[in-house]
Amino acid sequence: MAVAGDPKNRSGIILAKNEKAKKYGIKTAETVWQARKKCPSLVLVPPHRDRYSEVSKQVKALFCDYTDQVESFGLDEAWLDVTGSLAYFKSSPVQLANRIREQVKNDIGITVSVGISFNKIFAKLGSDMKKPDATTSITRGNYQQLVWSLPASELLFVGKVATDELHRHYINTIGDIARSERVVLNQLLGKGGDVLWLYANGMDEEPVRRYDDLEQVKSIGNGMTFRRDLVGVDEIKAGIISLSDEVAYRLREARLKCGTIQIMIKTPKLTNISRQKQITTPTYLQKEIVHTAIELIESNWRMSDPIRALTVTAMNLVDENDVCQQISLFDMDDHRHTKERYEKIEDAMSKIRKKHGKSSIGMGYVHSEELGIN
């Protein structure tokens, strides 16, 4: 069994799978058709994100009974620093982990797997090693035995591109990374190579944040896999306008402006192309986000070629009140008044949406149920 998106809307990727499906080699984020080639009898169920989020909040609230150092990692994972809690609960790390697992099972009705280690990276690895409902302890004494034989791709933040590059240089396991020269990894992967060397050697010193220590938002993006490929200027612009509308709305809600726009194109062959451009003056205006995104596509893509999916991302975020603007003396008044007028319009739209729902008002664009744009 697996949880998957809707193949009819071509967002059919595997979001989660059970242990039986995992034994067939089914992986998270692969397409449904790829998964069904491996397991024709695979049973698919739709995601229920709201319910998933609700249960996740319940679990993380329970974690706070054991420590105030609870750092979320995605929707369904968290790091806990229980260094100061062991004496209070009169428990060893393994005993406390098992206690937490049992309480989650009894109070909430789900199972969790726990990794125990002396740093966050190895704790994450441990939580993935035995599932479901298990505890794995990775210590300073056994980490080489337990971790170094794992594939390099199992190490956190080693994606497909990095895995392929490492493989080309016969670096196939986490142990191979640990035993490599730091300078070599730096040459292959830039600064990321140096970070991976530290991680593989157990030298992650990043602390666990408190549960109320919110991480600063670094980007706001919106992506969509369309029901059919976008072809031509009008359809691509319609997609960009729809995606940018949500990005601009979320920027205004966060009272942030962006200094860079990134677009990502997914082709029908499932390859990704990413480009970005800096904006002269940070903005949260949909009009300016759309203009920059379309410029990026027109200068980097043949508009007659089909596009399966698009993502628009606002990056280099700053507080809306920290923006300084330098413009020409000759068009200063016109430019300022025009921008202020658009900002008032879009701020008013946000207030209407808060009161009457997101679909109550929006900027004009091509409305197409056929493409999945609504």
N, C-alpha and C positions, 0 to 999 in steps of 0.2 A: 504494500500500500504506500501511496505517496500523496502529499498535498501539492497541488499544481495550479497554475493560473489557467485561464480559459483558452483552450486551443482555438476556439471559434474566433476569438479576438486576437489571435496570434501572440498572446502573451503566455503561451503554454510552456513554462519552464518549471522544473521541479523545485519546490520551495522547501520541502522536508520529506524525509522518507523513513520508514521503519527499518528495523534490523534485517528482516527477511529481504526487503528490497535492496538493502545495502550489499547483501551477499551476492546479488546479481551484478554488482559493479555500478549501480545507479548512483549518480552524484547530484548534489545540490547545484542548481543553476544550469544544468543541461536541459536541452529541449525535451518535450514530451515524446517526440518521434524517436529521438536517440534512446530514451529510456525504454520505450516499448520494443525497440529492436533487441535490447538486452533481455527484456522480460515481457513477452506478448500478453501475459495474463495479469499485468500490473493493474491494480485497482486505484483509480484516481478520485480524490475528493477535493472539493473547493476550499480555499482558505477562509477562515473566519477571523479576520485580523482584530476586529473590535473585542471579541471574546478572548483571543490570545493576549491582547494588550491588557485586558482586565485581570486575567490570571497572573500575568507577569508582574503587575503592580502588587498583587496580593503576596506573591512569593518574595519580592524585594522588600516589602514592608516587614515580612517575617524575619528577613535577614537582619533588619535593623534592631531586632531584639537581642542580637548577639554582638553587634559592633556598630559604631557610627561611621566606620570606614567601609562603605559599600559603594563601589563604582560600577555603574551599568556599562555593559559592553554589548551594544545592540539590544534588541527587544527581549531576548530570552537568556542572557548570560550576565554574570556580574562577578567582580572580584571582591573578596572580603579580606581585610587585614584583621586577623584575630589575635595578633601578638599580645595585646593587652587584655584579651578576654579569657585566656586559658586558665589563669590563676583563679579568676572569679568563678568560672564554671567547673573548676577542679578537673580539667580534662586535658588529655593530650590532643594534638591536632587531629589525629584520626578519630578519636572518640567524639570530638566536637563536630567533625564533619558528618559522622554517622548520626549523631543526634539531630543535626539540622535536616538531613535527608529524611529521617523518620518523621520529624514534625511536619515537613512539607507534605509528605505522603498522607499523614493522618489528618491534618487540618485542611489541606487544599485538594487532596485527591490526585496528585500527579507525582511522577518520579523525577528526581534530578540526579545527575552524576557530578561528582566533586573531584577536582584535582587539588592536591596539597603540594605546595613547594615553597622555596625560599624566595621566589620572584614571580611576577605576574605571568611572564611568558611560559614558564614551565608549568605553572598552575593551570593555565589554559590548555596546554598540551595534555596534562593529566586528566582533565575533565572530558577529553575526547577519546581517551584510550580504552575505557571500559564503559559500555552502555548496554542497557539502561540501568539506573539505580545502583551505582557503584562508587567506590572511593578509591582513588589511586594516589599514592604518595611518591613524589619525586624529591629525593634528598640530595644534599651535596655529595653523599657517598655513592649513590646509585644512578645519578642522572646520565653519566656516560653510557652505562649499560642499557638503560631504558630508552634514552632519547636519541643517542647518536646513530642508531641503526634505522631510524625512521626516515622516510623519503624527505628530501629537502622541502618539498611542497607542503609538508605538515607544519613547518615552522610558521608562526604568525607573520603575516605581511609578505610571504613569498608567493606571489601570484604566478600566473601562467607565463608571462613574459620573462620574469626573473628565473623561473624554473627552467625554461627552454635555454636561456643564456647560460645558466650554470651547467645544465646537461651537456651543452656543446663543449664545455671545458672539463668534462668528466667529474663534475661535482654533483653527485646524485643523492647523497644522504646529508642529514644534519651534521653527522660526524665529519663528513668531507668538508662542510663549511667551516666547522670548528678547527680543523687541522690545516686549512688553507692559510696562505699568507694574507694578512689584512690588506696589504698594498695591492695584491692581485684582485681581491674582491672589490676594492675601491675602484680599480681600473675597469672592472667588468660592469659594476652596478652603481658607480658613483658613491655618494654618501650612504646610500642605502646598503651597500655592500659592507661597509664598516659596522653599521647597526646590526646586520645579520650575524656578523662574526661575534659581536658581543652577546647577542641573544643565544647563539649556538653554544657558547662557552659559559652560559649561566651568569652573565654579567649585566643583566637588566636590573637597574636600580630605580626604575620609575615607581614612585610611591602610589598607594591606593588612595584615591580622593575620598573625601567625606560625601555622604549621600546628598547633602544639600549644596555641595560645591559644583555648580553647573558649569559644564565645559563651554567655552566660548564658541559660538557658531562661526564656522569657517567658510561655509558656502551654503547656498540655498538653490536647489535644483528641482526640475520637474521633467520627467521623461514619459514617453508613450510609445507603445508598439501599436501601429495602426492596423485596422481590420484588413486593409489591402495596402499595397505599396503606394507611396506618394510619388506622383510623376508630374513634372512641369512646375512652372513658377507659381501658379495660383494655389495648387494643392500644398506645395511646400510652405508657402507663406501662411496659408491657413493653419497648418500645423504649428509653425513658429509662433504665430499670434496667440493661439490657444494656450500653448505651454508657457509663454512669457507672461500671460495674464496671471496665472497662478504664482509664478515667481515674484512678480511685482507686488501682488497682494500680500504674500508672506514677508517680503522685505518691509512693506509699510507696517504690517502687524508687529514686526520685531523692531521697528524704528531704526532700520539700518539702510545704508546705501551701498551699492557695489561699485568697485573700480575696474572690474574685469568681467567680461562675458565669455563663457565657454559653450561651444556647441559640440555635441557628439552625434555622429551619424552611424546607424547600423544598417548595413547593406543586406539585400536578400540572402547573401551567402554567409551572414552572421559575423562579418568582420566589422570592426569599429574604427572610425576615423574621428579624431578629436582635434579641434582648433580653438584658440582663444585670442581675445583682443582686449587691450586696455582702453578704457573710456577716459576721455579728457577730464571730465568732472564726474565724480561719483553720483549715482542716481538710483532712485527706486521707481522711475517712471516706466510703465509698460511700453510706451511709444519709443523710448530710447533703447530699451532692451531689445525690442523687436527690430529696430533699425540696425543695431550692431550685429545681431544674430543673422539677419538676412545678408548683410554685407559679408560676414564670414562664410556663409554657405555659397554665395554667388562667386566669391573669389577662390573657393577651394573645391567646388563641386560642379559637375555638369548637370544643369537643372533638368535635363532630359533623362538622366539616369534614375532608376527607382530607388526609393528609400523605405526601408522596412520600419525603422524606429528613429526617433529624434529625442535628444535631451538638451535642455537649455539650463545652464547653471550660472548663477551670480556668484562671483568670487571677490577676494580682497575686500571684505566687508568692513565698514566703518560706521560709527554712530552717526545718525542723520544730522546731529548738531555740531559734529566735528569737521564738516566739509567746508573747505575754503575754495572759492571759485575765482579764477583769473580770466577775464575776458577783455576783448578789445574795447578801448575807450569809445569808439565810434558806434558800436552796436550794443553798448552796455545796457541801456534802458530797455530796448526792445527785447533783447535776449532774456534779461532777468524777469521782465513782466510775463513773457511767454511761458517760461519755465514755471514761474509761480502759479500761473493760471492752470497749467496742466497738473501741477501738484495738488492744487485745490480740488480739481475735478476728480482725480484718482483717490484723494483722501475722502471725498464725499461718497465715492463708490464703495469704499471700504466700510464706511459707517452704514450704508444701506444694506450691504451684505451681512454685516453683523446682526442687523435687526430682522432682515427678511430672508437670509440664506444666500449662499454663494452664487446660486443660479439666478438670483433676482435681477442682476444687472451686470453688464460687461461691455467692453469696447466692441465695436462692430467688427465682425470677421465672418468668413465663409463658414456656415453652419452645416455640417455634413455628418449624418448618422452613418452613412456608408463607410466613411473613413474612421469612424469611432470618435470624431471630434464633437463634443457637445458642451 
